[in-house]
Amino acid sequence: MPKLKTKSGVKKRFTLTATGKLKHGVAGKRHRLISHNAKYIRQNRRTSVLSKADTATVKAWAPYGLS
């Protein structure tokens, strides 16, 4: 059987925590921030944990894990 490839976008956008959860950067923080209020910018400053429903999909795109 040939090896499975990891999606290159997943390698760049997600990191795996020690407990197996996936961390990701929050969308909507690159440009046009003047139209967002200060609360939105402040709450989305750091990375967040991916939801449990989406974690299974993303882990299927990285068959050998993210390292």
N, CA and C atoms as an extended XYZ file, in Angstrom:
201
Properties=species:S:1:pos:R:3:atomname:S:1:resname:S:1:resid:I:1 pbc="F F F"
N         0.844       -1.194        0.000 N   MET     1
C         0.000        0.000        0.000 CA  MET     1
C         0.883        1.250        0.000 C   MET     1
N         0.542        2.234       -0.827 N   PRO     2
C         1.307        3.475       -0.802 CA  PRO     2
C         0.966        4.299        0.433 C   PRO     2
N         1.885        5.168        0.777 N   LYS     3
C         1.656        6.050        1.919 CA  LYS     3
C         0.598        7.095        1.572 C   LYS     3
N        -0.128        7.539        2.585 N   LEU     4
C        -1.129        8.586        2.395 CA  LEU     4
C        -0.474        9.941        2.590 C   LEU     4
N        -0.911       10.903        1.812 N   LYS     5
C        -0.346       12.249        1.932 CA  LYS     5
C        -1.163       13.076        2.907 C   LYS     5
N        -0.474       13.954        3.613 N   THR     6
C        -1.124       14.921        4.485 CA  THR     6
C        -1.463       16.156        3.665 C   THR     6
N        -2.677       16.695        3.875 N   LYS     7
C        -3.052       17.934        3.193 CA  LYS     7
C        -2.103       19.043        3.629 C   LYS     7
N        -1.546       19.769        2.687 N   SER     8
C        -0.536       20.761        3.024 CA  SER     8
C        -1.134       21.938        3.793 C   SER     8
N        -2.410       22.219        3.572 N   GLY     9
C        -3.041       23.304        4.319 CA  GLY     9
C        -3.215       22.979        5.789 C   GLY     9
N        -3.404       21.701        6.089 N   VAL    10
C        -3.572       21.286        7.483 CA  VAL    10
C        -2.260       21.436        8.238 C   VAL    10
N        -1.153       21.131        7.580 N   LYS    11
C         0.162       21.267        8.222 CA  LYS    11
C         0.421       22.715        8.633 C   LYS    11
N        -0.047       23.643        7.817 N   LYS    12
C         0.238       25.057        8.064 CA  LYS    12
C        -0.701       25.675        9.086 C   LYS    12
N        -1.929       25.177        9.192 N   ARG    13
C        -2.961       25.885        9.937 CA  ARG    13
C        -3.284       25.310       11.300 C   ARG    13
N        -2.900       24.065       11.585 N   PHE    14
C        -3.305       23.425       12.828 CA  PHE    14
C        -2.097       22.884       13.571 C   PHE    14
N        -2.192       22.874       14.899 N   THR    15
C        -1.206       22.206       15.738 CA  THR    15
C        -1.948       21.305       16.703 C   THR    15
N        -1.329       20.203       17.043 N   LEU    16
C        -1.931       19.197       17.904 CA  LEU    16
C        -1.473       19.424       19.339 C   LEU    16
N        -2.414       19.415       20.281 N   THR    17
C        -2.066       19.569       21.687 CA  THR    17
C        -1.697       18.206       22.266 C   THR    17
N        -1.233       18.198       23.501 N   ALA    18
C        -0.811       16.957       24.139 CA  ALA    18
C        -1.988       16.016       24.389 C   ALA    18
N        -3.179       16.567       24.547 N   THR    19
C        -4.352       15.735       24.799 CA  THR    19
C        -5.065       15.324       23.514 C   THR    19
N        -4.535       15.717       22.348 N   GLY    20
C        -5.118       15.307       21.086 CA  GLY    20
C        -6.086       16.294       20.476 C   GLY    20
N        -6.226       17.473       21.076 N   LYS    21
C        -7.101       18.491       20.493 CA  LYS    21
C        -6.325       19.279       19.445 C   LYS    21
N        -7.053       19.999       18.617 N   LEU    22
C        -6.426       20.776       17.553 CA  LEU    22
C        -6.575       22.263       17.834 C   LEU    22
N        -5.454       22.982       17.799 N   LYS    23
C        -5.464       24.431       17.949 CA  LYS    23
C        -5.419       25.063       16.570 C   LYS    23
N        -6.095       26.215       16.435 N   HIS    24
C        -6.097       26.923       15.159 CA  HIS    24
C        -6.185       28.410       15.418 C   HIS    24
N        -5.710       29.183       14.452 N   GLY    25
C        -5.852       30.619       14.519 CA  GLY    25
C        -7.257       31.031       14.138 C   GLY    25
N        -7.695       32.160       14.654 N   VAL    26
C        -9.069       32.612       14.425 CA  VAL    26
C        -9.136       33.360       13.091 C   VAL    26
N       -10.199       33.117       12.356 N   ALA    27
C       -10.379       33.767       11.057 CA  ALA    27
C       -10.826       35.219       11.237 C   ALA    27
N       -10.589       36.025       10.219 N   GLY    28
C       -11.052       37.407       10.215 CA  GLY    28
C       -10.148       38.366       10.946 C   GLY    28
N        -8.833       38.067       11.007 N   LYS    29
C        -7.924       38.927       11.759 CA  LYS    29
C        -6.780       39.456       10.900 C   LYS    29
N        -6.917       39.416        9.590 N   ARG    30
C        -5.809       39.808        8.720 CA  ARG    30
C        -5.885       41.280        8.302 C   ARG    30
N        -7.045       41.694        7.871 N   HIS    31
C        -7.177       43.076        7.384 CA  HIS    31
C        -8.601       43.532        7.622 C   HIS    31
N        -8.868       44.809        7.356 N   ARG    32
C       -10.173       45.451        7.597 CA  ARG    32
C       -10.599       45.327        9.053 C   ARG    32
N        -9.682       45.514        9.965 N   LEU    33
C       -10.019       45.390       11.381 CA  LEU    33
C       -10.712       46.641       11.908 C   LEU    33
N       -10.686       47.713       11.152 N   ILE    34
C       -11.345       48.936       11.599 CA  ILE    34
C       -12.861       48.741       11.653 C   ILE    34
N       -13.380       47.806       10.845 N   SER    35
C       -14.820       47.577       10.836 CA  SER    35
C       -15.270       46.661       11.975 C   SER    35
N       -14.330       45.971       12.635 N   HIS    36
C       -14.677       45.147       13.793 CA  HIS    36
C       -14.576       45.986       15.058 C   HIS    36
N       -15.411       45.640       16.031 N   ASN    37
C       -15.317       46.385       17.282 CA  ASN    37
C       -14.187       45.817       18.137 C   ASN    37
N       -13.834       46.535       19.186 N   ALA    38
C       -12.681       46.182       20.007 CA  ALA    38
C       -12.887       44.857       20.719 C   ALA    38
N       -14.112       44.532       21.083 N   LYS    39
C       -14.381       43.267       21.774 CA  LYS    39
C       -14.075       42.079       20.870 C   LYS    39
N       -14.429       42.172       19.603 N   TYR    40
C       -14.163       41.091       18.652 CA  TYR    40
C       -12.660       40.875       18.488 C   TYR    40
N       -11.921       41.949       18.345 N   ILE    41
C       -10.475       41.860       18.158 CA  ILE    41
C        -9.813       41.296       19.414 C   ILE    41
N       -10.266       41.715       20.568 N   ARG    42
C        -9.672       41.268       21.827 CA  ARG    42
C        -9.953       39.790       22.090 C   ARG    42
N       -11.178       39.340       21.818 N   GLN    43
C       -11.533       37.959       22.107 CA  GLN    43
C       -10.901       36.975       21.134 C   GLN    43
N       -10.586       37.427       19.929 N   ASN    44
C        -9.996       36.543       18.931 CA  ASN    44
C        -8.496       36.767       18.782 C   ASN    44
N        -7.862       37.245       19.826 N   ARG    45
C        -6.439       37.566       19.762 CA  ARG    45
C        -5.590       36.310       19.716 C   ARG    45
N        -5.926       35.315       20.493 N   ARG    46
C        -5.109       34.108       20.583 CA  ARG    46
C        -5.696       32.988       19.735 C   ARG    46
N        -5.033       31.833       19.783 N   THR    47
C        -5.556       30.658       19.094 CA  THR    47
C        -6.692       30.069       19.909 C   THR    47
N        -7.492       29.245       19.269 N   SER    48
C        -8.581       28.575       19.966 CA  SER    48
C        -8.586       27.104       19.581 C   SER    48
N        -9.343       26.320       20.332 N   VAL    49
C        -9.409       24.879       20.116 CA  VAL    49
C       -10.547       24.579       19.145 C   VAL    49
N       -10.272       23.700       18.204 N   LEU    50
C       -11.261       23.319       17.208 CA  LEU    50
C       -12.377       22.512       17.855 C   LEU    50
N       -13.587       22.641       17.332 N   SER    51
C       -14.712       21.917       17.901 CA  SER    51
C       -14.549       20.416       17.677 C   SER    51
N       -15.230       19.646       18.503 N   LYS    52
C       -15.088       18.189       18.454 CA  LYS    52
C       -15.601       17.619       17.139 C   LYS    52
N       -16.632       18.218       16.571 N   ALA    53
C       -17.184       17.734       15.312 CA  ALA    53
C       -16.210       17.933       14.154 C   ALA    53
N       -15.491       19.048       14.161 N   ASP    54
C       -14.553       19.329       13.077 CA  ASP    54
C       -13.219       18.619       13.260 C   ASP    54
N       -12.902       18.217       14.489 N   THR    55
C       -11.613       17.596       14.761 CA  THR    55
C       -11.456       16.288       14.006 C   THR    55
N       -12.511       15.494       13.927 N   ALA    56
C       -12.427       14.216       13.224 CA  ALA    56
C       -12.149       14.416       11.745 C   ALA    56
N       -12.725       15.435       11.148 N   THR    57
C       -12.501       15.709        9.731 CA  THR    57
C       -11.067       16.130        9.472 C   THR    57
N       -10.544       17.014       10.309 N   VAL    58
C        -9.195       17.523       10.110 CA  VAL    58
C        -8.168       16.432       10.369 C   VAL    58
N        -8.420       15.579       11.360 N   LYS    59
C        -7.479       14.494       11.638 CA  LYS    59
C        -7.443       13.476       10.496 C   LYS    59
N        -8.522       13.352        9.748 N   ALA    60
C        -8.519       12.464        8.585 CA  ALA    60
C        -7.639       13.023        7.482 C   ALA    60
N        -7.462       14.330        7.434 N   TRP    61
C        -6.590       14.952        6.445 CA  TRP    61
C        -5.118       14.827        6.816 C   TRP    61
N        -4.835       14.474        8.063 N   ALA    62
C        -3.453       14.269        8.525 CA  ALA    62
C        -3.361       12.852        9.070 C   ALA    62
N        -3.203       11.848        8.193 N   PRO    63
C        -3.325       10.452        8.641 CA  PRO    63
C        -2.238       10.013        9.606 C   PRO    63
N        -1.075       10.642        9.606 N   TYR    64
C         0.009       10.237       10.495 CA  TYR    64
C         0.259       11.249       11.607 C   TYR    64
N        -0.693       12.128       11.842 N   GLY    65
C        -0.557       13.132       12.896 CA  GLY    65
C         0.170       14.362       12.406 C   GLY    65
N         0.204       15.370       13.258 N   LEU    66
C         0.881       16.633       12.946 CA  LEU    66
C         2.089       16.739       13.855 C   LEU    66
N         3.259       16.844       13.267 N   SER    67
C         4.459       16.990       14.083 CA  SER    67
C         5.347       18.077       13.535 C   SER    67
